[in-house]
Structures are given as C-alpha cells and as structure tokens.
C-alpha cells in the first residue's frame, strides 16, 4: 500500500539533489553501498550499515536521504530507469518478428527484476516495497 499521509510520502523523497561532481559521487557511493547491504543477507538494511559500507558520515547520508526508505526508493527509481534503457536497446536492436522481440524483452525484464525482488522480501515491513516498485514503474506519484 502506498503511503497516504504527506509526511510518509516525504520520507521516500531525497532531501536534495547533488549538483557538484563531489556530491554526485557521494550519492553514488551511498547508493552503491546500499545495494551491497541488500546483497549481503546477514546485514540489516539500515542507514548505519549503509554508511559503514560507503565509508561516509551519517551526516553526509542525511543531507541527501531522510531515511533508509528514501534510499530504497532511489535504488528502485534507478533500477526502473536502467530497465527502461535496456528495453529501448532491445527494441532498437531487434529487427525480427514480434515473438523474438517479446522473448528478448521478457529475458531482459526477468534478469532486471531478480535482484530487487529477491531482496525486497527481507526488508523491514515499514513500507510495502513491492507497491513502491509498482508505483515507480507506472510513474504514479508517491
């Protein structure tokens, strides 16, 4: 279920967008570390564990993300963008029949979803991440 209260929706949004190259690299490091935390099934998905993996301060993380939920939403958003780009690439490079195009798209989407769906099941039940995923894919406003 998507958050309905405005304050819950704000928890999913990044606080600010990085503008300088240094801050862009910081946010990328945070997101990469968050993905590594998700992959390691022995570590809870918390901001403390993310900053340890990213080797940044908790204050730096909180400049850009108000919570681990906002980090997850950013990971999902990036994943959806990668998925769209992969689909566009398949469509641009496939000049065969429709069944071949469909087969390649299905293979692309299954590969793209395996990581995220595998890890969504072990996250804290504060938010329904699969619903957030669906909303992000369909471009619904959180």
C-alpha positions in Angstrom: 0.0 0.0 0.0 1.3 3.4 -0.9 1.8 6.0 1.8 -1.2 8.3 2.1 0.0 10.9 4.7 2.1 13.7 3.3 4.8 13.2 5.9 5.1 9.5 4.9 5.5 10.5 1.3 8.2 12.9 2.2 10.2 10.1 3.8 10.6 8.5 0.4 12.0 11.6 -1.3 15.6 12.6 -1.5 16.2 15.7 0.5 18.2 17.4 -2.2 19.7 16.7 -5.5 23.5 16.7 -5.7 24.8 19.4 -8.1 28.6 19.3 -7.8 30.7 16.4 -9.0 31.9 15.7 -5.5 28.3 15.4 -4.1 27.2 13.4 -7.1 30.0 10.9 -6.3 28.9 10.9 -2.6 25.3 10.0 -3.5 26.5 7.3 -5.9 28.7 5.8 -3.2 25.8 5.8 -0.8 23.5 4.1 -3.4 26.2 1.5 -4.3 26.8 0.8 -0.6 23.0 0.4 -0.1 22.9 -2.1 -2.9 25.8 -4.1 -1.3 24.0 -4.1 2.0 20.9 -5.5 0.2 23.0 -8.2 -1.3 24.5 -9.2 2.0 21.7 -11.1 3.6 23.4 -11.0 7.0 23.2 -7.2 7.3 20.0 -5.3 8.1 19.1 -2.5 5.7 19.8 0.5 7.9 21.4 3.8 7.4 24.1 2.9 9.9 25.1 -0.2 7.9 24.9 1.8 4.6 27.3 4.5 5.8 29.7 1.8 7.1 29.8 0.2 3.7 30.0 3.6 1.9 32.7 4.9 4.3 30.9 8.2 4.7 29.5 10.0 7.7 25.9 9.6 8.8 25.5 13.4 8.4 26.5 13.2 4.7 23.9 10.5 4.2 21.2 12.5 5.9 22.0 15.6 3.8 20.6 13.7 0.8 18.3 11.0 2.2 15.9 11.3 5.2 15.7 7.5 5.8 16.6 4.1 4.5 13.2 4.1 2.9 14.3 7.1 0.7 17.4 5.3 -0.2 15.4 2.2 -1.2 13.1 4.4 -3.3 16.1 5.9 -5.1 17.5 2.5 -5.8 14.2 1.4 -7.2 14.0 4.6 -9.3 17.5 4.0 -10.7 16.6 0.3 -11.4 13.5 1.3 -13.3 15.5 3.8 -15.4 18.1 1.1 -16.2 15.2 -1.3 -17.1 13.7 1.2 -19.5 17.0 1.8 -21.2 17.6 -1.9 -21.6 14.1 -2.3 -23.1 14.8 0.6 -25.5 18.0 -1.0 -26.5 16.3 -4.4 -27.2 13.6 -2.6 -29.3 16.2 -0.6 -31.3 18.5 -3.6 -31.9 15.8 -6.2 -32.8 14.5 -6.2 -36.3 13.0 -9.6 -36.3 9.5 -10.8 -35.7 7.3 -9.8 -32.8 7.8 -13.1 -30.9 11.6 -12.6 -31.0 11.2 -9.0 -29.6 8.9 -10.3 -26.9 11.2 -13.1 -25.9 14.2 -10.7 -25.6 12.1 -8.2 -23.6 11.0 -10.9 -21.2 14.5 -12.1 -20.7 15.7 -8.5 -20.1 12.9 -7.8 -17.5 13.3 -11.1 -15.7 17.1 -10.5 -15.3 16.4 -7.0 -14.2 13.9 -8.0 -11.5 15.7 -10.9 -9.9 17.9 -8.8 -7.7 15.3 -6.4 -6.4 12.5 -8.8 -5.8 14.9 -11.3 -4.1 15.9 -8.5 -1.7 12.5 -6.9 -1.1 11.4 -9.9 0.9 14.0 -9.3 3.7 13.4 -5.6 4.2 11.6 -4.3 7.3 7.8 -4.3 6.8 7.5 -0.5 7.5 6.6 0.0 3.9 5.4 -2.2 1.1 8.4 -2.1 -1.2 6.7 -4.1 -3.9 4.0 -1.5 -4.0 6.6 1.3 -4.2 8.2 -0.7 -7.0 4.9 -0.9 -8.9 4.2 2.8 -8.4 7.7 3.7 -9.7 7.3 1.5 -12.7 3.9 3.0 -13.6 5.1 6.6 -12.8 2.5 7.1 -10.1 3.2 9.9 -7.7 4.4 8.7 -4.3 
